[in-house]
């Protein structure tokens, strides 16, 4: 799942944590996407339960590289 952490009216970090709290989604890969690239943002994404973190504008090759692990795993 790609989770925009800066959605209007919804905190993406809280959404990620809520998804992770549901054991049905414990293995769901989550990549946090954010438009701001501030120090500590990646740590905040990982602490919320994201598996990875990318910033916008998203470089497609970079994003696919981050997703490769899950794309190659049956």
MOQUIQUI-V138743 format. One line per field, one symbol per residue. psi: psi as a letter, one per 40 degrees, with the letter a starting at -180 (. if undefined). burial: 1 if it has 24 or more other C-alpha atoms within 12 Angstrom, else 0. A space follows every 10 residues. Layout:
# MOQUIQUI-V138743
psi: ???
burial: ???
This chain:
# MOQUIQUI-V138743
psi: hhhhefiheh hddddddddd ehededehhh hhhieigihe dddddddeei dihiiihhhd ddddddeddd deh.
burial: 1111100000 0111111000 0000000011 1111000000 1101110111 1111100000 0010010000 0000
